[in-house]
Amino acid sequence: MGTNPTSSGDPRVLFVMNLVLSSVFAAVVVWGLDFIGMVELTFVNVASLALVLMAVTYLVTR
């Protein structure tokens, strides 16, 4: 039971990690923008930014 150094991990785990980290980052960014009055803090805004961040992360890592 050795480890494979070329393995990139379980894709499901990577997807969930990307989802969680992108969502948290998006929430912080949208909260900050709401704090300075540029964007309203809503679920749609946070989810939209999280999806954009996930897509960019996916493209950069592939």
PDBQT receptor file of N, H, CA, C and O in Angstrom, charges set to zero:
ATOM      1  N   MET A   1       0.831  -1.193   0.000  1.00  0.00    +0.000 N 
ATOM      2  CA  MET A   1       0.000   0.000   0.000  1.00  0.00    +0.000 C 
ATOM      3  C   MET A   1       0.868   1.246   0.000  1.00  0.00    +0.000 C 
ATOM      4  O   MET A   1       0.874   1.998   0.975  1.00  0.00    +0.000 OA
ATOM      5  N   GLY A   2       1.591   1.470  -1.066  1.00  0.00    +0.000 N 
ATOM      6  H   GLY A   2       1.587   0.859  -1.858  1.00  0.00    +0.000 HD
ATOM      7  CA  GLY A   2       2.408   2.672  -1.188  1.00  0.00    +0.000 C 
ATOM      8  C   GLY A   2       1.604   3.800  -1.800  1.00  0.00    +0.000 C 
ATOM      9  O   GLY A   2       0.519   3.604  -2.347  1.00  0.00    +0.000 OA
ATOM     10  N   THR A   3       2.162   4.958  -1.690  1.00  0.00    +0.000 N 
ATOM     11  H   THR A   3       3.043   5.117  -1.245  1.00  0.00    +0.000 HD
ATOM     12  CA  THR A   3       1.485   6.104  -2.288  1.00  0.00    +0.000 C 
ATOM     13  C   THR A   3       2.072   6.375  -3.657  1.00  0.00    +0.000 C 
ATOM     14  O   THR A   3       3.254   6.134  -3.902  1.00  0.00    +0.000 OA
ATOM     15  N   ASN A   4       1.243   6.871  -4.534  1.00  0.00    +0.000 N 
ATOM     16  H   ASN A   4       0.282   7.067  -4.335  1.00  0.00    +0.000 HD
ATOM     17  CA  ASN A   4       1.654   7.192  -5.882  1.00  0.00    +0.000 C 
ATOM     18  C   ASN A   4       1.991   8.688  -5.934  1.00  0.00    +0.000 C 
ATOM     19  O   ASN A   4       1.088   9.514  -5.798  1.00  0.00    +0.000 OA
ATOM     20  N   PRO A   5       3.248   9.057  -6.124  1.00  0.00    +0.000 N 
ATOM     21  CA  PRO A   5       3.609  10.475  -6.101  1.00  0.00    +0.000 C 
ATOM     22  C   PRO A   5       3.021  11.272  -7.253  1.00  0.00    +0.000 C 
ATOM     23  O   PRO A   5       2.988  12.501  -7.189  1.00  0.00    +0.000 OA
ATOM     24  N   THR A   6       2.557  10.607  -8.307  1.00  0.00    +0.000 N 
ATOM     25  H   THR A   6       2.584   9.608  -8.359  1.00  0.00    +0.000 HD
ATOM     26  CA  THR A   6       1.967  11.332  -9.432  1.00  0.00    +0.000 C 
ATOM     27  C   THR A   6       0.448  11.456  -9.313  1.00  0.00    +0.000 C 
ATOM     28  O   THR A   6      -0.185  12.057 -10.181  1.00  0.00    +0.000 OA
ATOM     29  N   SER A   7      -0.142  10.904  -8.264  1.00  0.00    +0.000 N 
ATOM     30  H   SER A   7       0.373  10.416  -7.559  1.00  0.00    +0.000 HD
ATOM     31  CA  SER A   7      -1.581  10.964  -8.079  1.00  0.00    +0.000 C 
ATOM     32  C   SER A   7      -2.008  12.390  -7.759  1.00  0.00    +0.000 C 
ATOM     33  O   SER A   7      -1.346  13.078  -6.981  1.00  0.00    +0.000 OA
ATOM     34  N   SER A   8      -3.110  12.837  -8.353  1.00  0.00    +0.000 N 
ATOM     35  H   SER A   8      -3.647  12.278  -8.985  1.00  0.00    +0.000 HD
ATOM     36  CA  SER A   8      -3.611  14.183  -8.088  1.00  0.00    +0.000 C 
ATOM     37  C   SER A   8      -4.733  14.179  -7.060  1.00  0.00    +0.000 C 
ATOM     38  O   SER A   8      -5.341  15.222  -6.818  1.00  0.00    +0.000 OA
ATOM     39  N   GLY A   9      -5.021  13.041  -6.452  1.00  0.00    +0.000 N 
ATOM     40  H   GLY A   9      -4.526  12.194  -6.648  1.00  0.00    +0.000 HD
ATOM     41  CA  GLY A   9      -6.053  12.971  -5.429  1.00  0.00    +0.000 C 
ATOM     42  C   GLY A   9      -7.408  12.606  -6.002  1.00  0.00    +0.000 C 
ATOM     43  O   GLY A   9      -7.601  12.527  -7.215  1.00  0.00    +0.000 OA
ATOM     44  N   ASP A  10      -8.326  12.389  -5.096  1.00  0.00    +0.000 N 
ATOM     45  H   ASP A  10      -8.169  12.454  -4.111  1.00  0.00    +0.000 HD
ATOM     46  CA  ASP A  10      -9.691  12.043  -5.472  1.00  0.00    +0.000 C 
ATOM     47  C   ASP A  10     -10.393  13.279  -6.024  1.00  0.00    +0.000 C 
ATOM     48  O   ASP A  10     -10.475  14.287  -5.322  1.00  0.00    +0.000 OA
ATOM     49  N   PRO A  11     -10.896  13.241  -7.244  1.00  0.00    +0.000 N 
ATOM     50  CA  PRO A  11     -11.530  14.422  -7.840  1.00  0.00    +0.000 C 
ATOM     51  C   PRO A  11     -12.718  14.943  -7.029  1.00  0.00    +0.000 C 
ATOM     52  O   PRO A  11     -12.983  16.145  -7.023  1.00  0.00    +0.000 OA
ATOM     53  N   ARG A  12     -13.429  14.053  -6.349  1.00  0.00    +0.000 N 
ATOM     54  H   ARG A  12     -13.214  13.076  -6.354  1.00  0.00    +0.000 HD
ATOM     55  CA  ARG A  12     -14.580  14.505  -5.540  1.00  0.00    +0.000 C 
ATOM     56  C   ARG A  12     -14.120  15.359  -4.374  1.00  0.00    +0.000 C 
ATOM     57  O   ARG A  12     -14.742  16.371  -4.054  1.00  0.00    +0.000 OA
ATOM     58  N   VAL A  13     -13.027  14.949  -3.738  1.00  0.00    +0.000 N 
ATOM     59  H   VAL A  13     -12.522  14.126  -3.999  1.00  0.00    +0.000 HD
ATOM     60  CA  VAL A  13     -12.484  15.720  -2.613  1.00  0.00    +0.000 C 
ATOM     61  C   VAL A  13     -11.985  17.071  -3.102  1.00  0.00    +0.000 C 
ATOM     62  O   VAL A  13     -12.218  18.095  -2.460  1.00  0.00    +0.000 OA
ATOM     63  N   LEU A  14     -11.298  17.073  -4.239  1.00  0.00    +0.000 N 
ATOM     64  H   LEU A  14     -11.109  16.242  -4.761  1.00  0.00    +0.000 HD
ATOM     65  CA  LEU A  14     -10.806  18.333  -4.793  1.00  0.00    +0.000 C 
ATOM     66  C   LEU A  14     -11.952  19.259  -5.162  1.00  0.00    +0.000 C 
ATOM     67  O   LEU A  14     -11.861  20.469  -4.954  1.00  0.00    +0.000 OA
ATOM     68  N   PHE A  15     -13.035  18.705  -5.711  1.00  0.00    +0.000 N 
ATOM     69  H   PHE A  15     -13.109  17.722  -5.881  1.00  0.00    +0.000 HD
ATOM     70  CA  PHE A  15     -14.201  19.519  -6.069  1.00  0.00    +0.000 C 
ATOM     71  C   PHE A  15     -14.822  20.152  -4.825  1.00  0.00    +0.000 C 
ATOM     72  O   PHE A  15     -15.145  21.340  -4.824  1.00  0.00    +0.000 OA
ATOM     73  N   VAL A  16     -14.987  19.357  -3.770  1.00  0.00    +0.000 N 
ATOM     74  H   VAL A  16     -14.725  18.392  -3.771  1.00  0.00    +0.000 HD
ATOM     75  CA  VAL A  16     -15.599  19.874  -2.537  1.00  0.00    +0.000 C 
ATOM     76  C   VAL A  16     -14.698  20.926  -1.898  1.00  0.00    +0.000 C 
ATOM     77  O   VAL A  16     -15.183  21.951  -1.419  1.00  0.00    +0.000 OA
ATOM     78  N   MET A  17     -13.397  20.677  -1.888  1.00  0.00    +0.000 N 
ATOM     79  H   MET A  17     -13.003  19.844  -2.277  1.00  0.00    +0.000 HD
ATOM     80  CA  MET A  17     -12.472  21.674  -1.328  1.00  0.00    +0.000 C 
ATOM     81  C   MET A  17     -12.545  22.972  -2.127  1.00  0.00    +0.000 C 
ATOM     82  O   MET A  17     -12.566  24.058  -1.547  1.00  0.00    +0.000 OA
ATOM     83  N   ASN A  18     -12.584  22.864  -3.442  1.00  0.00    +0.000 N 
ATOM     84  H   ASN A  18     -12.567  21.982  -3.913  1.00  0.00    +0.000 HD
ATOM     85  CA  ASN A  18     -12.698  24.048  -4.290  1.00  0.00    +0.000 C 
ATOM     86  C   ASN A  18     -14.014  24.777  -4.014  1.00  0.00    +0.000 C 
ATOM     87  O   ASN A  18     -14.036  26.004  -3.920  1.00  0.00    +0.000 OA
ATOM     88  N   LEU A  19     -15.098  24.032  -3.885  1.00  0.00    +0.000 N 
ATOM     89  H   LEU A  19     -15.080  23.035  -3.962  1.00  0.00    +0.000 HD
ATOM     90  CA  LEU A  19     -16.406  24.617  -3.598  1.00  0.00    +0.000 C 
ATOM     91  C   LEU A  19     -16.398  25.372  -2.270  1.00  0.00    +0.000 C 
ATOM     92  O   LEU A  19     -16.841  26.519  -2.199  1.00  0.00    +0.000 OA
ATOM     93  N   VAL A  20     -15.897  24.732  -1.229  1.00  0.00    +0.000 N 
ATOM     94  H   VAL A  20     -15.537  23.800  -1.287  1.00  0.00    +0.000 HD
ATOM     95  CA  VAL A  20     -15.894  25.344   0.110  1.00  0.00    +0.000 C 
ATOM     96  C   VAL A  20     -14.993  26.576   0.142  1.00  0.00    +0.000 C 
ATOM     97  O   VAL A  20     -15.410  27.639   0.601  1.00  0.00    +0.000 OA
ATOM     98  N   LEU A  21     -13.759  26.437  -0.344  1.00  0.00    +0.000 N 
ATOM     99  H   LEU A  21     -13.420  25.573  -0.717  1.00  0.00    +0.000 HD
ATOM    100  CA  LEU A  21     -12.822  27.561  -0.280  1.00  0.00    +0.000 C 
ATOM    101  C   LEU A  21     -13.262  28.721  -1.178  1.00  0.00    +0.000 C 
ATOM    102  O   LEU A  21     -13.120  29.881  -0.791  1.00  0.00    +0.000 OA
ATOM    103  N   SER A  22     -13.783  28.432  -2.346  1.00  0.00    +0.000 N 
ATOM    104  H   SER A  22     -13.898  27.489  -2.660  1.00  0.00    +0.000 HD
ATOM    105  CA  SER A  22     -14.273  29.495  -3.230  1.00  0.00    +0.000 C 
ATOM    106  C   SER A  22     -15.477  30.198  -2.615  1.00  0.00    +0.000 C 
ATOM    107  O   SER A  22     -15.613  31.416  -2.726  1.00  0.00    +0.000 OA
ATOM    108  N   SER A  23     -16.349  29.431  -1.967  1.00  0.00    +0.000 N 
ATOM    109  H   SER A  23     -16.238  28.441  -1.877  1.00  0.00    +0.000 HD
ATOM    110  CA  SER A  23     -17.536  30.021  -1.335  1.00  0.00    +0.000 C 
ATOM    111  C   SER A  23     -17.158  30.925  -0.170  1.00  0.00    +0.000 C 
ATOM    112  O   SER A  23     -17.708  32.016  -0.019  1.00  0.00    +0.000 OA
ATOM    113  N   VAL A  24     -16.232  30.475   0.642  1.00  0.00    +0.000 N 
ATOM    114  H   VAL A  24     -15.785  29.589   0.519  1.00  0.00    +0.000 HD
ATOM    115  CA  VAL A  24     -15.797  31.298   1.777  1.00  0.00    +0.000 C 
ATOM    116  C   VAL A  24     -15.131  32.577   1.277  1.00  0.00    +0.000 C 
ATOM    117  O   VAL A  24     -15.423  33.668   1.768  1.00  0.00    +0.000 OA
ATOM    118  N   PHE A  25     -14.241  32.442   0.307  1.00  0.00    +0.000 N 
ATOM    119  H   PHE A  25     -14.004  31.556  -0.092  1.00  0.00    +0.000 HD
ATOM    120  CA  PHE A  25     -13.568  33.619  -0.239  1.00  0.00    +0.000 C 
ATOM    121  C   PHE A  25     -14.570  34.571  -0.880  1.00  0.00    +0.000 C 
ATOM    122  O   PHE A  25     -14.482  35.785  -0.698  1.00  0.00    +0.000 OA
ATOM    123  N   ALA A  26     -15.520  34.022  -1.627  1.00  0.00    +0.000 N 
ATOM    124  H   ALA A  26     -15.592  33.036  -1.775  1.00  0.00    +0.000 HD
ATOM    125  CA  ALA A  26     -16.541  34.856  -2.265  1.00  0.00    +0.000 C 
ATOM    126  C   ALA A  26     -17.373  35.591  -1.219  1.00  0.00    +0.000 C 
ATOM    127  O   ALA A  26     -17.692  36.767  -1.392  1.00  0.00    +0.000 OA
ATOM    128  N   ALA A  27     -17.726  34.904  -0.136  1.00  0.00    +0.000 N 
ATOM    129  H   ALA A  27     -17.467  33.948   0.005  1.00  0.00    +0.000 HD
ATOM    130  CA  ALA A  27     -18.514  35.543   0.927  1.00  0.00    +0.000 C 
ATOM    131  C   ALA A  27     -17.739  36.696   1.561  1.00  0.00    +0.000 C 
ATOM    132  O   ALA A  27     -18.308  37.751   1.840  1.00  0.00    +0.000 OA
ATOM    133  N   VAL A  28     -16.453  36.497   1.785  1.00  0.00    +0.000 N 
ATOM    134  H   VAL A  28     -15.991  35.640   1.559  1.00  0.00    +0.000 HD
ATOM    135  CA  VAL A  28     -15.629  37.565   2.376  1.00  0.00    +0.000 C 
ATOM    136  C   VAL A  28     -15.519  38.750   1.418  1.00  0.00    +0.000 C 
ATOM    137  O   VAL A  28     -15.632  39.901   1.838  1.00  0.00    +0.000 OA
ATOM    138  N   VAL A  29     -15.303  38.472   0.143  1.00  0.00    +0.000 N 
ATOM    139  H   VAL A  29     -15.212  37.536  -0.198  1.00  0.00    +0.000 HD
ATOM    140  CA  VAL A  29     -15.176  39.556  -0.845  1.00  0.00    +0.000 C 
ATOM    141  C   VAL A  29     -16.487  40.323  -0.971  1.00  0.00    +0.000 C 
ATOM    142  O   VAL A  29     -16.487  41.554  -0.962  1.00  0.00    +0.000 OA
ATOM    143  N   VAL A  30     -17.604  39.608  -1.088  1.00  0.00    +0.000 N 
ATOM    144  H   VAL A  30     -17.604  38.608  -1.095  1.00  0.00    +0.000 HD
ATOM    145  CA  VAL A  30     -18.900  40.285  -1.229  1.00  0.00    +0.000 C 
ATOM    146  C   VAL A  30     -19.245  41.040   0.052  1.00  0.00    +0.000 C 
ATOM    147  O   VAL A  30     -19.813  42.130  -0.014  1.00  0.00    +0.000 OA
ATOM    148  N   TRP A  31     -18.911  40.479   1.220  1.00  0.00    +0.000 N 
ATOM    149  H   TRP A  31     -18.449  39.593   1.273  1.00  0.00    +0.000 HD
ATOM    150  CA  TRP A  31     -19.143  41.197   2.477  1.00  0.00    +0.000 C 
ATOM    151  C   TRP A  31     -18.339  42.492   2.489  1.00  0.00    +0.000 C 
ATOM    152  O   TRP A  31     -18.856  43.540   2.877  1.00  0.00    +0.000 OA
ATOM    153  N   GLY A  32     -17.085  42.429   2.068  1.00  0.00    +0.000 N 
ATOM    154  H   GLY A  32     -16.664  41.578   1.753  1.00  0.00    +0.000 HD
ATOM    155  CA  GLY A  32     -16.252  43.628   2.021  1.00  0.00    +0.000 C 
ATOM    156  C   GLY A  32     -16.805  44.669   1.064  1.00  0.00    +0.000 C 
ATOM    157  O   GLY A  32     -16.819  45.861   1.369  1.00  0.00    +0.000 OA
ATOM    158  N   LEU A  33     -17.264  44.210  -0.102  1.00  0.00    +0.000 N 
ATOM    159  H   LEU A  33     -17.252  43.241  -0.351  1.00  0.00    +0.000 HD
ATOM    160  CA  LEU A  33     -17.856  45.143  -1.065  1.00  0.00    +0.000 C 
ATOM    161  C   LEU A  33     -19.164  45.734  -0.528  1.00  0.00    +0.000 C 
ATOM    162  O   LEU A  33     -19.474  46.895  -0.793  1.00  0.00    +0.000 OA
ATOM    163  N   ASP A  34     -19.928  44.938   0.224  1.00  0.00    +0.000 N 
ATOM    164  H   ASP A  34     -19.676  43.995   0.439  1.00  0.00    +0.000 HD
ATOM    165  CA  ASP A  34     -21.149  45.450   0.849  1.00  0.00    +0.000 C 
ATOM    166  C   ASP A  34     -20.798  46.468   1.934  1.00  0.00    +0.000 C 
ATOM    167  O   ASP A  34     -21.492  47.471   2.102  1.00  0.00    +0.000 OA
ATOM    168  N   PHE A  35     -19.735  46.206   2.653  1.00  0.00    +0.000 N 
ATOM    169  H   PHE A  35     -19.171  45.392   2.516  1.00  0.00    +0.000 HD
ATOM    170  CA  PHE A  35     -19.296  47.096   3.733  1.00  0.00    +0.000 C 
ATOM    171  C   PHE A  35     -18.960  48.485   3.204  1.00  0.00    +0.000 C 
ATOM    172  O   PHE A  35     -19.243  49.489   3.857  1.00  0.00    +0.000 OA
ATOM    173  N   ILE A  36     -18.350  48.540   2.011  1.00  0.00    +0.000 N 
ATOM    174  H   ILE A  36     -18.120  47.724   1.481  1.00  0.00    +0.000 HD
ATOM    175  CA  ILE A  36     -18.006  49.851   1.442  1.00  0.00    +0.000 C 
ATOM    176  C   ILE A  36     -19.091  50.382   0.507  1.00  0.00    +0.000 C 
ATOM    177  O   ILE A  36     -18.940  51.454  -0.080  1.00  0.00    +0.000 OA
ATOM    178  N   GLY A  37     -20.191  49.625   0.371  1.00  0.00    +0.000 N 
ATOM    179  H   GLY A  37     -20.314  48.755   0.848  1.00  0.00    +0.000 HD
ATOM    180  CA  GLY A  37     -21.349  50.113  -0.364  1.00  0.00    +0.000 C 
ATOM    181  C   GLY A  37     -21.342  49.882  -1.863  1.00  0.00    +0.000 C 
ATOM    182  O   GLY A  37     -22.089  50.538  -2.589  1.00  0.00    +0.000 OA
ATOM    183  N   MET A  38     -20.517  48.967  -2.342  1.00  0.00    +0.000 N 
ATOM    184  H   MET A  38     -19.910  48.434  -1.753  1.00  0.00    +0.000 HD
ATOM    185  CA  MET A  38     -20.455  48.741  -3.792  1.00  0.00    +0.000 C 
ATOM    186  C   MET A  38     -21.436  47.671  -4.261  1.00  0.00    +0.000 C 
ATOM    187  O   MET A  38     -22.003  47.797  -5.347  1.00  0.00    +0.000 OA
ATOM    188  N   VAL A  39     -21.646  46.630  -3.473  1.00  0.00    +0.000 N 
ATOM    189  H   VAL A  39     -21.186  46.529  -2.591  1.00  0.00    +0.000 HD
ATOM    190  CA  VAL A  39     -22.496  45.501  -3.856  1.00  0.00    +0.000 C 
ATOM    191  C   VAL A  39     -23.298  45.085  -2.632  1.00  0.00    +0.000 C 
ATOM    192  O   VAL A  39     -22.819  45.184  -1.502  1.00  0.00    +0.000 OA
ATOM    193  N   GLU A  40     -24.510  44.623  -2.859  1.00  0.00    +0.000 N 
ATOM    194  H   GLU A  40     -24.900  44.542  -3.777  1.00  0.00    +0.000 HD
ATOM    195  CA  GLU A  40     -25.336  44.140  -1.760  1.00  0.00    +0.000 C 
ATOM    196  C   GLU A  40     -24.960  42.687  -1.433  1.00  0.00    +0.000 C 
ATOM    197  O   GLU A  40     -24.739  41.878  -2.333  1.00  0.00    +0.000 OA
ATOM    198  N   LEU A  41     -24.892  42.374  -0.149  1.00  0.00    +0.000 N 
ATOM    199  H   LEU A  41     -25.072  43.032   0.582  1.00  0.00    +0.000 HD
ATOM    200  CA  LEU A  41     -24.569  41.023   0.301  1.00  0.00    +0.000 C 
ATOM    201  C   LEU A  41     -25.819  40.152   0.186  1.00  0.00    +0.000 C 
ATOM    202  O   LEU A  41     -26.708  40.204   1.036  1.00  0.00    +0.000 OA
ATOM    203  N   THR A  42     -25.872  39.347  -0.883  1.00  0.00    +0.000 N 
ATOM    204  H   THR A  42     -25.150  39.304  -1.574  1.00  0.00    +0.000 HD
ATOM    205  CA  THR A  42     -26.981  38.421  -1.093  1.00  0.00    +0.000 C 
ATOM    206  C   THR A  42     -26.424  37.056  -1.447  1.00  0.00    +0.000 C 
ATOM    207  O   THR A  42     -25.266  36.924  -1.844  1.00  0.00    +0.000 OA
ATOM    208  N   PHE A  43     -27.264  36.046  -1.299  1.00  0.00    +0.000 N 
ATOM    209  H   PHE A  43     -28.205  36.154  -0.977  1.00  0.00    +0.000 HD
ATOM    210  CA  PHE A  43     -26.851  34.687  -1.643  1.00  0.00    +0.000 C 
ATOM    211  C   PHE A  43     -26.485  34.578  -3.120  1.00  0.00    +0.000 C 
ATOM    212  O   PHE A  43     -25.523  33.901  -3.482  1.00  0.00    +0.000 OA
ATOM    213  N   VAL A  44     -27.256  35.247  -3.963  1.00  0.00    +0.000 N 
ATOM    214  H   VAL A  44     -28.037  35.798  -3.670  1.00  0.00    +0.000 HD
ATOM    215  CA  VAL A  44     -27.011  35.182  -5.411  1.00  0.00    +0.000 C 
ATOM    216  C   VAL A  44     -25.641  35.777  -5.750  1.00  0.00    +0.000 C 
ATOM    217  O   VAL A  44     -24.905  35.214  -6.560  1.00  0.00    +0.000 OA
ATOM    218  N   ASN A  45     -25.301  36.898  -5.140  1.00  0.00    +0.000 N 
ATOM    219  H   ASN A  45     -25.899  37.355  -4.481  1.00  0.00    +0.000 HD
ATOM    220  CA  ASN A  45     -24.000  37.513  -5.409  1.00  0.00    +0.000 C 
ATOM    221  C   ASN A  45     -22.858  36.622  -4.943  1.00  0.00    +0.000 C 
ATOM    222  O   ASN A  45     -21.863  36.459  -5.650  1.00  0.00    +0.000 OA
ATOM    223  N   VAL A  46     -22.999  36.051  -3.762  1.00  0.00    +0.000 N 
ATOM    224  H   VAL A  46     -23.807  36.184  -3.188  1.00  0.00    +0.000 HD
ATOM    225  CA  VAL A  46     -21.952  35.168  -3.238  1.00  0.00    +0.000 C 
ATOM    226  C   VAL A  46     -21.841  33.911  -4.097  1.00  0.00    +0.000 C 
ATOM    227  O   VAL A  46     -20.734  33.497  -4.440  1.00  0.00    +0.000 OA
ATOM    228  N   ALA A  47     -22.963  33.305  -4.446  1.00  0.00    +0.000 N 
ATOM    229  H   ALA A  47     -23.862  33.642  -4.168  1.00  0.00    +0.000 HD
ATOM    230  CA  ALA A  47     -22.944  32.085  -5.262  1.00  0.00    +0.000 C 
ATOM    231  C   ALA A  47     -22.377  32.365  -6.653  1.00  0.00    +0.000 C 
ATOM    232  O   ALA A  47     -21.636  31.544  -7.193  1.00  0.00    +0.000 OA
ATOM    233  N   SER A  48     -22.712  33.499  -7.229  1.00  0.00    +0.000 N 
ATOM    234  H   SER A  48     -23.314  34.166  -6.790  1.00  0.00    +0.000 HD
ATOM    235  CA  SER A  48     -22.199  33.844  -8.560  1.00  0.00    +0.000 C 
ATOM    236  C   SER A  48     -20.683  34.004  -8.537  1.00  0.00    +0.000 C 
ATOM    237  O   SER A  48     -19.984  33.477  -9.402  1.00  0.00    +0.000 OA
ATOM    238  N   LEU A  49     -20.186  34.723  -7.557  1.00  0.00    +0.000 N 
ATOM    239  H   LEU A  49     -20.754  35.152  -6.855  1.00  0.00    +0.000 HD
ATOM    240  CA  LEU A  49     -18.743  34.901  -7.455  1.00  0.00    +0.000 C 
ATOM    241  C   LEU A  49     -18.053  33.575  -7.149  1.00  0.00    +0.000 C 
ATOM    242  O   LEU A  49     -16.968  33.312  -7.667  1.00  0.00    +0.000 OA
ATOM    243  N   ALA A  50     -18.664  32.743  -6.321  1.00  0.00    +0.000 N 
ATOM    244  H   ALA A  50     -19.546  32.956  -5.901  1.00  0.00    +0.000 HD
ATOM    245  CA  ALA A  50     -18.084  31.439  -6.020  1.00  0.00    +0.000 C 
ATOM    246  C   ALA A  50     -17.984  30.582  -7.277  1.00  0.00    +0.000 C 
ATOM    247  O   ALA A  50     -16.977  29.906  -7.482  1.00  0.00    +0.000 OA
ATOM    248  N   LEU A  51     -19.010  30.601  -8.118  1.00  0.00    +0.000 N 
ATOM    249  H   LEU A  51     -19.829  31.151  -7.952  1.00  0.00    +0.000 HD
ATOM    250  CA  LEU A  51     -18.965  29.837  -9.367  1.00  0.00    +0.000 C 
ATOM    251  C   LEU A  51     -17.877  30.357 -10.305  1.00  0.00    +0.000 C 
ATOM    252  O   LEU A  51     -17.183  29.573 -10.952  1.00  0.00    +0.000 OA
ATOM    253  N   VAL A  52     -17.732  31.664 -10.377  1.00  0.00    +0.000 N 
ATOM    254  H   VAL A  52     -18.296  32.301  -9.852  1.00  0.00    +0.000 HD
ATOM    255  CA  VAL A  52     -16.684  32.242 -11.214  1.00  0.00    +0.000 C 
ATOM    256  C   VAL A  52     -15.312  31.830 -10.684  1.00  0.00    +0.000 C 
ATOM    257  O   VAL A  52     -14.435  31.446 -11.457  1.00  0.00    +0.000 OA
ATOM    258  N   LEU A  53     -15.130  31.910  -9.372  1.00  0.00    +0.000 N 
ATOM    259  H   LEU A  53     -15.843  32.222  -8.744  1.00  0.00    +0.000 HD
ATOM    260  CA  LEU A  53     -13.849  31.520  -8.774  1.00  0.00    +0.000 C 
ATOM    261  C   LEU A  53     -13.558  30.037  -8.999  1.00  0.00    +0.000 C 
ATOM    262  O   LEU A  53     -12.418  29.663  -9.276  1.00  0.00    +0.000 OA
ATOM    263  N   MET A  54     -14.581  29.194  -8.882  1.00  0.00    +0.000 N 
ATOM    264  H   MET A  54     -15.507  29.497  -8.657  1.00  0.00    +0.000 HD
ATOM    265  CA  MET A  54     -14.389  27.766  -9.121  1.00  0.00    +0.000 C 
ATOM    266  C   MET A  54     -13.977  27.507 -10.566  1.00  0.00    +0.000 C 
ATOM    267  O   MET A  54     -13.092  26.690 -10.821  1.00  0.00    +0.000 OA
ATOM    268  N   ALA A  55     -14.604  28.187 -11.498  1.00  0.00    +0.000 N 
ATOM    269  H   ALA A  55     -15.323  28.851 -11.290  1.00  0.00    +0.000 HD
ATOM    270  CA  ALA A  55     -14.272  28.001 -12.912  1.00  0.00    +0.000 C 
ATOM    271  C   ALA A  55     -12.844  28.459 -13.197  1.00  0.00    +0.000 C 
ATOM    272  O   ALA A  55     -12.100  27.777 -13.901  1.00  0.00    +0.000 OA
ATOM    273  N   VAL A  56     -12.466  29.603 -12.656  1.00  0.00    +0.000 N 
ATOM    274  H   VAL A  56     -13.070  30.157 -12.084  1.00  0.00    +0.000 HD
ATOM    275  CA  VAL A  56     -11.106  30.101 -12.864  1.00  0.00    +0.000 C 
ATOM    276  C   VAL A  56     -10.089  29.151 -12.243  1.00  0.00    +0.000 C 
ATOM    277  O   VAL A  56      -9.060  28.858 -12.851  1.00  0.00    +0.000 OA
ATOM    278  N   THR A  57     -10.372  28.674 -11.048  1.00  0.00    +0.000 N 
ATOM    279  H   THR A  57     -11.209  28.912 -10.555  1.00  0.00    +0.000 HD
ATOM    280  CA  THR A  57      -9.471  27.730 -10.384  1.00  0.00    +0.000 C 
ATOM    281  C   THR A  57      -9.331  26.454 -11.197  1.00  0.00    +0.000 C 
ATOM    282  O   THR A  57      -8.230  25.920 -11.337  1.00  0.00    +0.000 OA
ATOM    283  N   TYR A  58     -10.436  25.966 -11.731  1.00  0.00    +0.000 N 
ATOM    284  H   TYR A  58     -11.330  26.399 -11.617  1.00  0.00    +0.000 HD
ATOM    285  CA  TYR A  58     -10.405  24.752 -12.536  1.00  0.00    +0.000 C 
ATOM    286  C   TYR A  58      -9.545  24.963 -13.790  1.00  0.00    +0.000 C 
ATOM    287  O   TYR A  58      -8.719  24.117 -14.131  1.00  0.00    +0.000 OA
ATOM    288  N   LEU A  59      -9.746  26.089 -14.465  1.00  0.00    +0.000 N 
ATOM    289  H   LEU A  59     -10.418  26.776 -14.187  1.00  0.00    +0.000 HD
ATOM    290  CA  LEU A  59      -8.994  26.361 -15.691  1.00  0.00    +0.000 C 
ATOM    291  C   LEU A  59      -7.506  26.548 -15.417  1.00  0.00    +0.000 C 
ATOM    292  O   LEU A  59      -6.671  26.101 -16.204  1.00  0.00    +0.000 OA
ATOM    293  N   VAL A  60      -7.173  27.194 -14.329  1.00  0.00    +0.000 N 
ATOM    294  H   VAL A  60      -7.851  27.558 -13.690  1.00  0.00    +0.000 HD
ATOM    295  CA  VAL A  60      -5.771  27.452 -14.005  1.00  0.00    +0.000 C 
ATOM    296  C   VAL A  60      -5.053  26.153 -13.622  1.00  0.00    +0.000 C 
ATOM    297  O   VAL A  60      -3.880  25.972 -13.952  1.00  0.00    +0.000 OA
ATOM    298  N   THR A  61      -5.741  25.269 -12.942  1.00  0.00    +0.000 N 
ATOM    299  H   THR A  61      -6.693  25.416 -12.674  1.00  0.00    +0.000 HD
ATOM    300  CA  THR A  61      -5.090  24.043 -12.473  1.00  0.00    +0.000 C 
ATOM    301  C   THR A  61      -5.082  22.933 -13.523  1.00  0.00    +0.000 C 
ATOM    302  O   THR A  61      -4.462  21.896 -13.286  1.00  0.00    +0.000 OA
ATOM    303  N   ARG A  62      -5.720  23.097 -14.634  1.00  0.00    +0.000 N 
ATOM    304  H   ARG A  62      -6.223  23.940 -14.826  1.00  0.00    +0.000 HD
ATOM    305  CA  ARG A  62      -5.736  22.057 -15.662  1.00  0.00    +0.000 C 
ATOM    306  C   ARG A  62      -4.702  22.308 -16.692  1.00  0.00    +0.000 C 
ATOM    307  O   ARG A  62      -4.570  21.531 -17.638  1.00  0.00    +0.000 OA
TER     308      ARG A  62
